[in-house]
């Protein structure tokens, strides 16, 4: 059996129209010939029977039903690229993505450019003197130097530098931990090591 190439449109009265066409003299004659013909039970006989019945149904459908037509969309005024632009089209998605990011950043860059020329921005001489002072050697008096050292010592002394992890582990702590493990071998080996 082959696929049906035609698609028929069914509506509310299609059923009754199909029945009327089946009752027509031409289709009745074909059905009569179909019932009188003797088909064999092998593969060729069954295929012949199916194809004849299919042809009868197709003829009836063509006479009674509408065939579905695919509507093609009309394309009007589709812009063609100019001959000199066709080869310039980029197939590289990475460069396209970076272009999109740059386009998004462009307004920010324009704002920064306009800020350079604003009246509030410092002049070149001010920048120069500022960085010159940062990198020159500072003169600190001995009193200031001693005051800084005393403040640092006071901060170090005020902190509790020793915590539980800074103390030394005793033999008793090791033995207690070994007893909790519940393995006789380990416990006896540790006792031998400690003695």
C-alpha positions in Angstrom: 0.0 0.0 0.0 1.4 3.4 -1.0 1.0 6.7 0.8 -1.9 8.9 -0.3 -0.4 12.0 -2.0 -3.6 14.1 -1.7 -5.0 15.6 1.4 -8.7 16.1 1.5 -10.5 18.8 3.4 -13.4 17.5 5.6 -16.2 19.8 6.6 -19.7 19.2 8.2 -21.4 17.9 5.1 -18.5 16.0 3.6 -19.7 12.7 5.1 -23.1 12.9 3.3 -21.5 14.1 0.0 -19.0 11.1 0.2 -21.9 8.7 0.7 -23.9 10.1 -2.3 -20.8 9.8 -4.5 -20.4 6.1 -3.3 -24.0 5.5 -4.4 -23.4 6.9 -7.9 -23.6 4.5 -10.9 -20.0 4.7 -11.9 -18.6 3.9 -8.4 -21.3 1.2 -7.9 -20.1 -0.5 -11.1 -16.5 -0.4 -9.8 -17.5 -1.9 -6.5 -19.5 -4.6 -8.2 -16.5 -5.5 -10.4 -14.3 -5.5 -7.2 -16.6 -7.9 -5.4 -16.8 -10.3 -8.4 -13.1 -10.5 -9.0 -11.3 -13.4 -7.5 -8.1 -12.6 -5.6 -5.5 -15.2 -4.5 -4.4 -15.5 -0.9 -0.7 -15.0 -1.7 1.2 -11.7 -1.4 0.5 -10.5 -5.0 -3.2 -11.2 -4.7 -3.5 -9.3 -1.5 -1.6 -6.3 -2.9 -3.8 -6.3 -6.0 -6.9 -6.3 -3.9 -5.7 -3.5 -1.7 -4.6 -1.3 -4.7 -8.0 -1.7 -6.4 -9.9 -0.8 -3.3 -7.6 2.2 -2.8 -8.2 3.4 -6.3 -12.0 3.2 -5.8 -11.8 5.2 -2.6 -9.5 7.8 -4.2 -11.9 8.2 -7.2 -14.8 8.7 -4.8 -12.8 11.2 -2.7 -11.7 13.2 -5.8 -15.3 13.5 -7.0 -16.8 14.5 -3.7 -14.2 16.2 -1.5 -12.1 19.3 -1.9 -8.3 18.8 -2.1 -6.3 20.7 0.4 -4.0 23.2 -1.4 -1.0 24.6 0.3 -1.1 28.4 0.1 2.2 29.8 -0.9 3.1 33.1 0.7 3.8 35.8 -1.8 7.0 37.6 -1.1 7.0 41.1 -2.3 9.8 43.5 -2.1 12.4 41.2 -0.6 15.5 43.2 -0.2 18.5 41.6 -2.0 21.9 42.4 -0.7 24.1 44.3 -2.9 26.8 42.4 -4.8 29.6 44.0 -2.8 28.0 43.3 0.6 27.4 39.5 0.1 31.0 38.5 0.7 31.4 40.8 3.7 28.7 39.0 5.7 30.4 37.5 8.8 30.0 33.8 9.7 32.1 34.3 12.8 29.7 34.5 15.8 32.5 35.5 18.2 33.3 38.7 16.3 29.5 39.4 16.0 29.1 39.0 19.8 32.1 41.3 20.5 30.6 43.9 18.1 27.3 43.8 20.0 29.1 44.3 23.3 31.1 47.2 21.9 27.9 48.8 20.6 26.4 48.5 24.1 29.5 50.1 25.7 29.7 53.0 23.2 27.3 55.4 25.1 29.4 54.9 28.3 32.6 55.7 26.4 31.0 58.8 24.9 30.1 60.0 28.4 33.7 59.5 29.6 35.0 61.4 26.6 32.7 64.3 27.4 33.8 64.2 31.1 37.4 64.7 30.1 36.6 68.1 28.7 34.4 69.2 31.7 35.4 72.2 33.9 35.5 70.1 37.1 38.2 67.8 36.0 41.7 68.5 37.5 44.3 70.1 35.3 47.5 68.3 34.3 49.6 70.4 36.6 47.5 69.3 39.6 47.8 65.6 38.7 51.5 66.0 38.3 52.0 67.7 41.7 49.8 65.1 43.4 51.7 62.1 42.2 55.0 63.8 42.7 54.1 64.2 46.4 53.1 60.6 46.7 56.5 59.3 45.5 58.8 61.7 47.4 60.5 60.6 50.6 58.5 61.7 53.7 60.3 63.1 56.7 59.0 61.6 59.9 60.2 62.9 63.2 61.5 60.5 65.9 58.5 61.2 68.1 56.0 60.3 65.4 58.0 57.1 64.6 58.1 56.0 68.2 54.3 56.8 68.5 53.6 54.5 65.6 55.7 51.7 67.0 54.0 52.0 70.4 50.6 51.8 68.8 51.5 48.7 67.0 52.9 47.0 70.1 49.7 47.9 72.0 47.6 46.4 69.3 49.7 43.2 69.3 49.6 42.9 73.2 45.8 43.5 73.3 45.1 40.5 71.1 45.0 37.0 72.6 47.5 35.4 70.4 47.3 32.0 72.0 44.3 29.9 71.4 43.6 26.2 72.0 45.4 25.1 68.9 48.6 26.9 69.8 49.2 24.8 73.0 51.4 21.7 73.1 49.7 18.3 72.9 50.3 16.2 76.1 50.7 12.5 76.4 47.5 12.2 78.3 45.5 13.8 75.5 47.0 11.3 73.0 46.1 8.3 75.3 42.5 9.6 75.8 42.1 10.0 72.0 43.5 6.5 71.4 41.1 4.9 74.0 38.2 6.5 72.1 39.2 4.8 68.9 38.5 1.3 70.5 41.3 -0.5 68.9 43.5 -2.4 71.3 46.4 -2.6 68.9 46.6 1.2 68.4 46.2 1.8 72.1 49.0 -0.5 73.1 51.3 0.8 70.4 50.9 4.4 71.5 51.6 3.4 75.1 54.8 1.7 74.0 55.8 4.8 72.1 55.1 7.2 75.0 57.2 5.1 77.5 
